Amino acid sequence: MTLEPEASTTGTSWLIRPQLEPADCVPEVGTGAYDQLRSYGVGPIRQERIAREYFKMPAEERDARIWALRHQLGERLTILGHHYQRDEVIQFADFQGDSYKLSQQAASQTEADYTLFCGVHFMAESADILGGPDQRVILPNLEAGCSMADMAKAEDVEAAWRALGDLGIDGVVPITYMNSAAALKAFCGRNGGIVCTSSNAARVYDWAFARGERIFFFPDEHLGRNTAVRKGIGTDAMVVWDPFQPLGGNTPEALRAARVILWKGYCSVHARFSVEQIAEARTSHPDVRVIVHPECRLEVVQAADLDGSTEFIIDTIHAAPAGTTWAVGTEINLVRRLANQMPDKTIFCLDPVICPCSTMYRVHPAYLLWTLEHLVRGEIVNEITVAPEIAQDARVALNRMLAVP
């Protein structure tokens, strides 16, 4: 932890900028300001520094205070928690889920005055878009962003869209992964497109191909590619769009021939998993079942026994018989939670030295306590709001997703 002086009218008070403790390695992103997308119209987001006492407080005392404040707020507050949150945070969630399940909860839990979203920025944005008009959405730590979401900037996607139009390439349906800025969801809403999650990506592809000849998928090329292969589309019918290259690094002929145009982006956690790790798991555990998230690279998904969303992974392992062995290719906090919940099974992460999702890890119980203390005093901190003109179009794309059977 780093102590920093802050001037005040009563002298110098010392505040603390916490250095989040890693699980197995140093978090990739660290604790610097989350460099939010330029399309939001603001500069880098900086979380207000909070007093060191919040971090020095014994965990038992901190938890007791959080529970007391949560009960004091009662039905006025809903706490949503993503599966990748640490156990010290997820214990307070009224609802746990992946991004799809939580988006459904945000759309249905409209009676509470406040939604405290223990996740990352794009999730809180979607909750604001889908929630009731008087509902306030709060993110415990504003620096909880998403590096993959940042890989597709709205102005770059708009430029790619114009370039495709200039080439006379039509019948293109844009699909943005839930892990994206509200501005990209709005882009899809304006242009006949839709949002998807890893839970419903295959069904969303069906929806898109019923309305067009091609898909423009962003920001995660791996989920886009794996879903296309699942739908029987060969990799020779796909191209990757690199925003730093003219025409994305493609020829006009290749773009015209493509059925799926994939944005060059990835999840830094899931990109770490490899075929070699799967081979090692099979060598050390001959009876192992390998299950991975579709944000992994194609060769990893093909080498695994099963692939699917976070909810799919959870449901599959829960339903498996006692005594089975599972190697899991997804975020370490979830894998450890599953192992603790099911001691009758052997459950381990494919990558023995993988980090937790470093941006999810920015949500520390200290920030929950800090936000709740303000809330019971009638003070809203870290509110996430989406501009009405962006929210209107983004809501169209999100509602299209929620309507897909």
C-alpha positions as CSV (number, residue, x, y, z in Angstrom):
1,M,0.0,0.0,0.0
2,T,1.2,3.5,-0.8
3,L,0.5,6.4,1.5
4,E,-0.2,9.7,-0.2
5,P,-0.7,13.1,1.5
6,E,-3.7,15.2,0.8
7,A,-4.0,18.8,1.8
8,S,-7.1,19.8,3.8
9,T,-8.3,22.8,5.7
10,T,-7.2,21.2,8.9
11,G,-3.7,20.2,7.7
12,T,-2.4,17.2,5.9
13,S,-4.4,14.0,6.1
14,W,-2.9,10.7,4.9
15,L,-4.9,8.6,2.5
16,I,-4.0,5.3,1.0
17,R,-3.9,4.1,-2.6
18,P,-4.1,0.3,-2.1
19,Q,-2.0,-2.2,-4.0
20,L,-4.3,-5.1,-4.6
21,E,-2.8,-8.3,-3.4
22,P,-2.5,-10.9,-6.2
23,A,-3.5,-14.6,-5.9
24,D,-0.7,-16.2,-7.8
25,C,1.0,-13.4,-9.7
26,V,1.1,-9.7,-10.1
27,P,-2.1,-8.4,-11.6
28,E,-1.5,-7.3,-15.2
29,V,-3.3,-4.0,-15.0
30,G,-2.2,-2.9,-11.5
31,T,-3.9,0.0,-9.8
32,G,-3.4,2.8,-12.2
33,A,-6.3,4.8,-13.6
34,Y,-8.5,2.9,-15.9
35,D,-8.1,4.5,-19.3
36,Q,-11.7,4.5,-20.4
37,L,-12.7,4.6,-24.0
38,R,-12.5,7.9,-25.7
39,S,-16.0,7.3,-27.0
40,Y,-17.4,7.9,-23.6
41,G,-16.4,11.6,-24.0
42,V,-14.3,11.7,-20.8
43,G,-10.7,11.2,-19.9
44,P,-9.2,8.5,-17.7
45,I,-11.4,7.4,-14.8
46,R,-9.8,7.8,-11.4
47,Q,-11.3,6.2,-8.3
48,E,-11.5,8.6,-5.3
49,R,-8.9,7.6,-2.8
50,I,-10.4,6.2,0.4
51,A,-9.0,6.3,3.9
52,R,-6.5,3.6,4.9
53,E,-8.7,2.5,7.8
54,Y,-10.9,0.7,5.3
55,F,-8.1,-1.5,4.2
56,K,-6.5,-1.9,7.7
57,M,-9.8,-2.9,9.3
58,P,-10.0,-6.6,10.3
59,A,-12.0,-8.6,7.8
60,E,-14.5,-9.7,10.4
61,E,-15.3,-6.1,11.4
62,R,-15.4,-4.9,7.8
63,D,-17.8,-7.7,6.8
64,A,-20.0,-7.1,9.9
65,R,-20.3,-3.4,9.0
66,I,-21.1,-4.2,5.3
67,W,-23.9,-6.7,6.4
68,A,-25.3,-4.1,8.8
69,L,-25.5,-1.4,6.2
70,R,-26.9,-3.8,3.6
71,H,-29.7,-4.8,6.0
72,Q,-30.3,-1.2,6.8
73,L,-30.9,-0.4,3.1
74,G,-33.2,-3.4,2.8
75,E,-35.2,-3.7,-0.4
76,R,-34.0,-0.3,-1.6
77,L,-30.7,-2.0,-2.6
78,T,-29.9,-4.9,-4.9
79,I,-26.3,-6.2,-5.1
80,L,-25.3,-8.0,-8.3
81,G,-22.0,-10.0,-8.3
82,H,-20.2,-11.5,-11.3
83,H,-18.8,-15.0,-10.9
84,Y,-15.2,-13.8,-11.3
85,Q,-15.4,-11.7,-8.1
86,R,-13.3,-12.8,-5.2
87,D,-15.2,-14.7,-2.4
88,E,-14.8,-11.8,0.0
89,V,-17.0,-9.8,-2.3
90,I,-19.3,-12.3,-3.9
91,Q,-20.6,-13.3,-0.4
92,F,-22.6,-10.0,-0.3
93,A,-24.3,-10.5,-3.7
94,D,-28.1,-11.0,-3.8
95,F,-27.7,-12.4,-7.3
96,Q,-24.6,-14.1,-8.8
97,G,-24.2,-14.8,-12.5
98,D,-22.3,-14.3,-15.8
99,S,-22.9,-11.2,-17.8
100,Y,-26.0,-12.6,-19.5
101,K,-27.7,-13.7,-16.3
102,L,-26.9,-10.4,-14.6
103,S,-28.2,-8.5,-17.6
104,Q,-31.5,-10.4,-17.2
105,Q,-31.5,-9.6,-13.5
106,A,-30.8,-5.9,-14.2
107,A,-33.8,-5.8,-16.5
108,S,-36.1,-7.5,-14.0
109,Q,-35.0,-6.0,-10.7
110,T,-36.5,-2.6,-11.3
111,E,-38.1,-2.0,-7.9
112,A,-34.9,-1.3,-5.9
113,D,-33.7,2.3,-5.7
114,Y,-30.1,1.3,-6.0
115,T,-28.1,-1.4,-7.9
116,L,-24.6,-2.0,-6.5
117,F,-22.8,-3.9,-9.3
118,C,-19.8,-5.9,-8.2
119,G,-18.3,-6.3,-11.6
120,V,-16.7,-4.1,-14.2
121,H,-17.7,-0.9,-15.9
122,F,-19.5,-2.2,-19.0
123,M,-21.7,-4.4,-16.8
124,A,-22.7,-1.5,-14.7
125,E,-23.5,0.5,-17.9
126,S,-25.8,-2.3,-19.1
127,A,-27.5,-2.3,-15.7
128,D,-28.1,1.4,-16.1
129,I,-29.5,1.0,-19.6
130,L,-31.8,-1.9,-18.7
131,G,-32.9,-0.8,-15.2
132,G,-35.8,1.4,-14.3
133,P,-35.7,5.1,-15.0
134,D,-35.3,6.1,-11.4
135,Q,-32.9,3.3,-10.5
136,R,-29.3,4.4,-9.6
137,V,-26.4,2.1,-10.5
138,I,-23.2,2.2,-8.5
139,L,-19.8,0.6,-9.2
140,P,-17.7,0.1,-6.0
141,N,-14.4,1.0,-7.7
142,L,-14.5,3.1,-10.9
143,E,-11.2,1.7,-12.0
144,A,-12.7,-1.8,-12.5
145,G,-12.7,-1.7,-16.3
146,C,-12.1,-4.3,-19.0
147,S,-9.0,-4.4,-21.2
148,M,-10.8,-6.4,-23.9
149,A,-13.6,-3.9,-24.1
150,D,-11.0,-1.2,-24.6
151,M,-9.6,-3.0,-27.7
152,A,-12.6,-1.9,-29.8
153,K,-13.0,1.9,-29.7
154,A,-16.2,3.3,-31.1
155,E,-14.5,5.6,-33.6
156,D,-12.4,2.7,-34.9
157,V,-15.5,0.5,-35.3
158,E,-17.3,3.3,-37.1
159,A,-14.3,3.8,-39.4
160,A,-14.3,0.0,-40.2
161,W,-18.1,0.1,-40.9
162,R,-17.6,3.0,-43.3
163,A,-14.7,1.2,-45.1
164,L,-16.9,-1.8,-45.6
165,G,-19.6,0.4,-47.0
166,D,-17.2,2.1,-49.3
167,L,-16.2,-1.3,-50.8
168,G,-19.9,-2.0,-51.5
169,I,-20.0,-4.8,-48.9
170,D,-23.6,-4.9,-47.7
171,G,-25.8,-7.3,-45.8
172,V,-23.5,-7.0,-42.7
173,V,-25.0,-7.4,-39.3
174,P,-22.9,-6.0,-36.4
175,I,-22.7,-8.1,-33.2
176,T,-21.0,-6.8,-30.1
177,Y,-20.1,-9.0,-27.2
178,M,-21.5,-7.9,-23.9
179,N,-17.9,-7.1,-22.9
180,S,-18.0,-3.7,-24.7
181,A,-18.7,-0.1,-24.2
182,A,-22.2,1.3,-24.3
183,A,-21.2,3.3,-27.4
184,L,-20.7,0.0,-29.3
185,K,-24.0,-1.4,-28.1
186,A,-25.6,1.8,-29.4
187,F,-23.7,1.4,-32.7
188,C,-25.3,-2.0,-33.1
189,G,-28.7,-0.7,-32.1
190,R,-28.5,2.0,-34.8
191,N,-27.3,-0.4,-37.5
192,G,-29.6,-3.4,-37.2
193,G,-27.3,-5.3,-34.9
194,I,-27.4,-7.0,-31.6
195,V,-25.5,-7.8,-28.4
196,C,-24.4,-11.3,-27.4
197,T,-22.9,-13.1,-24.5
198,S,-21.0,-16.4,-24.4
199,S,-24.2,-18.0,-23.2
200,N,-26.3,-17.1,-26.3
201,A,-23.7,-16.3,-29.0
202,A,-24.7,-19.3,-31.2
203,R,-28.4,-18.3,-31.1
204,V,-27.4,-14.7,-31.8
205,Y,-25.5,-15.9,-34.9
206,D,-28.7,-17.6,-36.1
207,W,-30.6,-14.3,-35.5
208,A,-28.0,-12.3,-37.5
209,F,-27.8,-14.7,-40.5
210,A,-31.5,-14.6,-40.8
211,R,-31.2,-10.9,-41.4
212,G,-28.0,-10.6,-43.4
213,E,-25.2,-12.4,-45.3
214,R,-22.2,-11.4,-43.0
215,I,-21.4,-10.8,-39.4
216,F,-19.1,-8.1,-38.1
217,F,-18.2,-9.3,-34.6
218,F,-16.3,-7.3,-31.9
219,P,-14.4,-7.0,-29.7
220,D,-13.4,-10.7,-29.0
221,E,-12.1,-12.5,-32.0
222,H,-11.9,-15.8,-30.2
223,L,-15.5,-16.0,-29.1
224,G,-16.5,-14.8,-32.6
225,R,-14.4,-17.5,-34.3
226,N,-15.4,-20.3,-31.9
227,T,-19.1,-19.5,-32.4
228,A,-18.7,-19.4,-36.2
229,V,-17.0,-22.8,-36.2
230,R,-19.7,-24.2,-34.0
231,K,-22.2,-23.0,-36.6
232,G,-20.3,-24.8,-39.4
233,I,-18.5,-21.9,-40.9
234,G,-14.9,-22.6,-41.9
235,T,-12.0,-20.5,-40.8
236,D,-11.4,-19.8,-44.5
237,A,-14.6,-17.8,-44.5
238,M,-13.4,-15.5,-41.7
239,V,-11.1,-12.6,-41.6
240,V,-9.6,-10.6,-38.7
241,W,-9.9,-6.8,-38.7
242,D,-6.9,-5.1,-37.2
243,P,-7.8,-1.5,-36.6
244,F,-4.2,-0.4,-37.0
245,Q,-3.9,-1.6,-40.6
246,P,-5.5,-0.3,-43.8
247,L,-8.7,-2.3,-44.4
248,G,-8.0,-4.1,-41.2
249,G,-5.0,-5.8,-42.8
250,N,-7.2,-7.4,-45.5
251,T,-7.6,-7.2,-49.3
252,P,-11.0,-6.0,-50.7
253,E,-11.4,-9.4,-52.2
254,A,-10.9,-11.2,-48.8
255,L,-13.4,-8.9,-47.2
256,R,-16.0,-9.4,-49.9
257,A,-15.6,-13.2,-49.6
258,A,-15.8,-13.3,-45.8
259,R,-18.9,-14.5,-43.9
260,V,-17.6,-13.4,-40.6
261,I,-15.3,-10.3,-39.9
262,L,-13.7,-10.6,-36.5
263,W,-12.3,-7.7,-34.6
264,K,-8.7,-8.2,-33.4
265,G,-9.3,-8.3,-29.6
266,Y,-9.0,-10.9,-26.8
267,C,-9.4,-11.5,-23.1
268,S,-6.0,-11.5,-21.4
269,V,-7.0,-14.2,-18.9
270,H,-8.4,-16.7,-21.4
271,A,-5.7,-16.1,-24.0
272,R,-3.2,-17.6,-21.5
273,F,-4.7,-21.1,-21.8
274,S,-2.9,-23.5,-24.2
275,V,-3.0,-26.9,-25.9
276,E,0.2,-27.7,-24.0
277,Q,-1.6,-27.2,-20.7
278,I,-4.4,-29.5,-21.7
279,A,-1.9,-32.2,-22.7
280,E,-0.2,-31.8,-19.3
281,A,-3.5,-32.1,-17.5
282,R,-4.3,-35.3,-19.4
283,T,-0.9,-36.7,-18.6
284,S,-1.1,-36.0,-14.9
285,H,-4.8,-36.9,-14.7
286,P,-5.7,-39.6,-17.3
287,D,-9.4,-39.5,-16.4
288,V,-9.7,-35.7,-16.5
289,R,-12.4,-33.8,-18.3
290,V,-11.3,-30.5,-19.8
291,I,-13.8,-27.7,-19.9
292,V,-13.0,-24.2,-21.2
293,H,-14.6,-20.8,-21.9
294,P,-15.1,-19.9,-25.6
295,E,-13.0,-16.8,-25.1
296,C,-10.0,-19.2,-25.4
297,R,-8.3,-19.6,-28.7
298,L,-9.8,-22.0,-31.2
299,E,-7.1,-24.7,-30.9
300,V,-7.7,-24.7,-27.1
301,V,-11.4,-25.1,-27.5
302,Q,-11.0,-27.9,-30.0
303,A,-8.5,-29.7,-27.7
304,A,-10.9,-29.5,-24.7
305,D,-13.8,-31.9,-24.1
306,L,-16.3,-29.2,-23.5
307,D,-16.6,-25.4,-23.9
308,G,-19.2,-22.9,-22.8
309,S,-20.1,-19.9,-20.8
310,T,-19.4,-19.4,-17.2
311,E,-22.9,-20.6,-16.3
312,F,-22.4,-23.7,-18.5
313,I,-19.1,-24.5,-16.8
314,I,-20.7,-24.2,-13.3
315,D,-23.8,-26.2,-14.2
316,T,-21.8,-28.9,-15.9
317,I,-19.4,-29.5,-13.0
318,H,-22.2,-29.3,-10.4
319,A,-24.0,-32.0,-12.4
320,A,-21.0,-34.3,-12.7
321,P,-20.7,-37.4,-10.5
322,A,-18.6,-37.4,-7.4
323,G,-15.0,-38.5,-7.9
324,T,-14.7,-36.9,-11.4
325,T,-11.8,-34.7,-12.3
326,W,-12.1,-31.4,-14.0
327,A,-9.4,-29.1,-15.6
328,V,-11.0,-25.7,-16.1
329,G,-9.9,-23.0,-18.5
330,T,-11.4,-19.8,-17.0
331,E,-10.8,-17.2,-14.3
332,I,-9.1,-18.5,-11.1
333,N,-11.6,-17.1,-8.5
334,L,-14.4,-19.1,-10.1
335,V,-12.3,-22.2,-10.4
336,R,-11.3,-22.1,-6.7
337,R,-14.8,-21.4,-5.6
338,L,-16.0,-24.5,-7.5
339,A,-13.2,-26.6,-5.9
340,N,-14.2,-25.4,-2.5
341,Q,-17.9,-26.0,-3.1
342,M,-17.4,-29.6,-4.4
343,P,-14.7,-31.3,-2.3
344,D,-15.9,-34.7,-3.7
345,K,-14.5,-33.8,-7.1
346,T,-11.0,-32.8,-8.2
347,I,-11.2,-29.4,-9.8
348,F,-8.2,-27.3,-10.9
349,C,-7.3,-24.5,-13.2
350,L,-5.5,-25.4,-16.5
351,D,-2.9,-22.7,-15.9
352,P,-1.2,-23.2,-12.5
353,V,0.1,-19.6,-12.4
354,I,-2.9,-17.7,-13.8
355,C,-3.8,-14.4,-12.3
356,P,-7.3,-13.4,-11.3
357,C,-9.0,-11.0,-13.7
358,S,-7.0,-8.0,-12.6
359,T,-9.8,-5.5,-13.3
360,M,-12.4,-7.6,-11.5
361,Y,-10.0,-7.8,-8.7
362,R,-10.1,-4.1,-8.2
363,V,-13.4,-4.5,-6.4
364,H,-12.3,-4.9,-2.8
365,P,-14.6,-5.3,0.2
366,A,-13.2,-2.0,1.4
367,Y,-14.9,-0.2,-1.6
368,L,-18.2,-1.9,-0.8
369,L,-18.1,-0.6,2.8
370,W,-17.1,2.9,1.5
371,T,-19.9,3.1,-1.0
372,L,-22.6,1.7,1.4
373,E,-21.6,4.1,4.1
374,H,-22.2,7.0,1.7
375,L,-25.4,5.5,0.5
376,V,-27.0,5.2,4.0
377,R,-26.2,8.9,4.4
378,G,-28.0,9.7,1.2
379,E,-24.8,10.3,-0.8
380,I,-24.3,8.5,-4.0
381,V,-20.7,7.9,-5.1
382,N,-19.4,6.1,-8.2
383,E,-22.8,6.3,-10.0
384,I,-22.7,4.9,-13.5
385,T,-24.9,6.8,-16.0
386,V,-25.1,6.4,-19.8
387,A,-26.0,9.4,-21.9
388,P,-29.7,9.2,-23.0
389,E,-28.9,9.3,-26.7
390,I,-26.4,6.4,-26.3
391,A,-28.7,4.5,-23.9
392,Q,-31.6,4.6,-26.3
393,D,-29.8,2.9,-29.1
394,A,-27.9,0.5,-26.8
395,R,-31.2,-0.6,-25.2
396,V,-32.5,-1.6,-28.7
397,A,-29.5,-3.9,-29.2
398,L,-29.7,-5.3,-25.6
399,N,-33.4,-5.9,-25.9
400,R,-32.9,-7.7,-29.2
401,M,-30.5,-10.0,-27.4
402,L,-32.9,-10.6,-24.5
403,A,-35.7,-11.5,-27.0
404,V,-33.6,-14.2,-28.7
405,P,-35.2,-17.5,-27.7
